[in-house]
Structures are given as structure tokens and as C-alpha cells.
Amino acid sequence: MRVEYLQETMAPVGPAVLTIGFFDGIHLGHRQLIARTAALARERSAQAVAVTFWPAPASVIQPETPIQLLATLEEKVALLAQLDELDAVVVLPFSVETSKQSPEAFLDVLAGFCRPLTLVEGTDFAVGHRRRGDIAYLTDLGKKRGYTVETCEVQVDGQRVSSTWIRSLVQAGTLTTATRLLGREYTLLGEVVTGEQRGRELGFPTANLRYDARKILPASGVYAVRVRLPGESRPSHQAVCNIGVRPTFAGEKRLVVEVYLLDGGMDLYGLHLEVAFVARLREERRFAGVDELRAQIAVDVDHAREVLSASVPDRDG
């Protein structure tokens, strides 16, 4: 799968079946769009292409609102590559000028690097200024421009799968449903940095993670997780992750993410880890003292072992 960032020197793609969107998280709905795009492309001997945007359109249109994402651009591209169904991903820079384009102008951009044969989109898809280019508009325009439009969507429990729904689930710590809708465990990438050594003092040395602030954090609490180390293909190390402000120790000004590997014994400083969230074990709470906290962590570790041993590792994440 080739990845192209739109620019004047970009190599032409040729005839293509396209799916266009921000694709935050690459959830079950996105996977359905991509699978259908690939199938149609094979039928028509064309290229299967996903067109996405960066930065997030919401961060450009509403810059005063902090952006929270299920996946960074790098994660999104990696997830698309894992599907192994696309010939190319084209990343379009999104700007204020882009947000003011007419649907026709946006289609002119597409025509600059490919010949669209079919657009495969979700039923709520729209493009152009004030979302004027909805499915009906694009379908009508396609009669003049020589492309067709096809829609599909995935529903779970009678509700359309969407990134907005999944974000709310992750923020609430409702990981079982979030995992179901994503088709994989939610993950967080972070670099291990020096902390205050609180975990070491308690007998449970933790790795403090510096993470991308644009990523959504699960609700504060303690989680059973799996960790992928550099060079490994998937998260496989059983671990406990704490997200919170450490209320037993006077508290932090910002949320801290720390991970304790159950198989321990590794120097992790400076490494980049991927944490896959399996289940929330409990909420964060303040303890009367260090001894009470230490006893609870031991309980959390035993609980995490039980949960992780009973679950099947995510082979896609």
C-alpha cells in the first residue's frame, strides 16, 4: 500500500474506486467501506484508494475546541495498511481554505490525481462548504462527471457505528463495547519517561508514559492491558495501567499514565510502548495511606492476571 501526501509532484493514481473520510479509529464501519472499495476496484481493474485528511477538520473549523482522537495520522495509516486491502492512501492537507471549497472544487482536487469511477461512502457523508455535497448532491454530480456513488453502513444494537460513539465509550471507560465497535482493542502509544518513582517505592515499578495529547484517554482508573515493546508485532505483555492524578500522593496537575508489566524485570526508559486496553478493573480512588494502596495494587495485579489470561490477545492491534 502506497501512502501519498497530496502535492504537485504526486504520481497519478489512474482509474480509482475511492472512499473518502477522516476515518478516526478505523472502526467496523470504516472497514466495511474499505472492503467494498477494494471489491469494486478488483471488479473494475482499478485502484482501491482511501482519501483522508490531516489535520482533523474539526480542529481547523473549531480551533477553540481541543481535539480528541482515537488515532493519530501515523496510527491511522498503520491500521489501514494492516487491512491489506487498499492500493493507496492519499492524505489531503485540511485548511480553512479547504473547508470553504465547493463540492465541485473538491472533486477537481480528486481529478487532479485520479479518475474517480465510484465513491463508496457512509450514509451521512458530505463534503464541501457547510457540507453541501451530501450523498444526493454527489450522486447527481456524478452523472455529469462520470462516476457513481454507493453507500453502506454498519449497525450494532440498532445504532450506526461511528467514531463519535466510540470516543464517548472510551472516555467513559466502557472498553468492552468500544473494542467490539473498533474490531480491536483501543491503543495508546507513549514514550517511557522518568517519573517520581512512586511505583518502585510501593514494590510495583511503573513506566510513566508521555503520550500525544490529541489522543483520547480512557476514564481515570485502573486497567488490565497488554503492551507491545519496540520490534514486536503485537501487544502481548500482560500489564496493569493506571490513569489518574494519584490522589493518595497529594495529586497531580495533569493525568498521568503509568504501566506496570506483570512479567517485569525490563529497563523501559526511553522506549516507545503501545498499550492495548482490555478491561477496566476499578475507578481511581484515594487511599488512607501507602500500606492500603500497596495492598490494593496487589489485588489489582491478581485481578489483571485473571482477566488477561481469560481473554484472547488482539492479533490486529
Rosetta blueprint (number, residue, H / E / L):
1 M L
2 R E
3 V E
4 E E
5 Y E
6 L L
7 Q L
8 E L
9 T L
10 M L
11 A L
12 P L
13 V L
14 G E
15 P E
16 A E
17 V E
18 L E
19 T E
20 I E
21 G L
22 F L
23 F L
24 D L
25 G L
26 I L
27 H L
28 L H
29 G H
30 H H
31 R H
32 Q H
33 L H
34 I H
35 A H
36 R H
37 T H
38 A H
39 A H
40 L H
41 A H
42 R H
43 E H
44 R L
45 S L
46 A L
47 Q E
48 A E
49 V E
50 A E
51 V E
52 T E
53 F E
54 W E
55 P L
56 A L
57 P H
58 A H
59 S H
60 V H
61 I H
62 Q L
63 P L
64 E L
65 T L
66 P L
67 I L
68 Q L
69 L E
70 L L
71 A L
72 T L
73 L H
74 E H
75 E H
76 K H
77 V H
78 A H
79 L H
80 L H
81 A H
82 Q H
83 L H
84 D L
85 E L
86 L L
87 D L
88 A E
89 V E
90 V E
91 V E
92 L E
93 P E
94 F L
95 S L
96 V H
97 E H
98 T H
99 S H
100 K L
101 Q L
102 S L
103 P H
104 E H
105 A H
106 F H
107 L H
108 D H
109 V H
110 L H
111 A H
112 G L
113 F L
114 C E
115 R E
116 P E
117 L E
118 T E
119 L E
120 V E
121 E E
122 G L
123 T L
124 D L
125 F L
126 A E
127 V E
128 G L
129 H H
130 R H
131 R H
132 R L
133 G E
134 D E
135 I H
136 A H
137 Y H
138 L H
139 T H
140 D H
141 L H
142 G H
143 K H
144 K H
145 R H
146 G L
147 Y L
148 T E
149 V E
150 E E
151 T E
152 C L
153 E L
154 V L
155 Q E
156 V E
157 D L
158 G L
159 Q E
160 R E
161 V L
162 S L
163 S H
164 T H
165 W H
166 I H
167 R H
168 S H
169 L H
170 V H
171 Q H
172 A H
173 G L
174 T L
175 L H
176 T H
177 T H
178 A H
179 T H
180 R H
181 L H
182 L H
183 G L
184 R L
185 E L
186 Y L
187 T E
188 L E
189 L E
190 G E
191 E E
192 V E
193 V E
194 T L
195 G L
196 E L
197 Q L
198 R H
199 G H
200 R H
201 E H
202 L H
203 G L
204 F L
205 P L
206 T L
207 A E
208 N E
209 L E
210 R E
211 Y E
212 D L
213 A L
214 R L
215 K E
216 I L
217 L L
218 P L
219 A L
220 S L
221 G E
222 V E
223 Y E
224 A E
225 V E
226 R E
227 V E
228 R E
229 L L
230 P L
231 G L
232 E L
233 S L
234 R L
235 P L
236 S L
237 H E
238 Q E
239 A E
240 V E
241 C E
242 N E
243 I E
244 G E
245 V L
246 R L
247 P H
248 T H
249 F H
250 A L
251 G L
252 E L
253 K L
254 R L
255 L L
256 V E
257 V E
258 E E
259 V E
260 Y E
261 L E
262 L L
263 D L
264 G L
265 G L
266 M L
267 D L
268 L L
269 Y L
270 G L
271 L L
272 H E
273 L E
274 E E
275 V E
276 A E
277 F E
278 V E
279 A E
280 R E
281 L E
282 R E
283 E L
284 E L
285 R L
286 R L
287 F L
288 A L
289 G L
290 V H
291 D H
292 E H
293 L H
294 R H
295 A H
296 Q H
297 I H
298 A H
299 V H
300 D H
301 V H
302 D H
303 H H
304 A H
305 R H
306 E H
307 V H
308 L H
309 S H
310 A H
311 S L
312 V L
313 P L
314 D L
315 R L
316 D L
317 G L
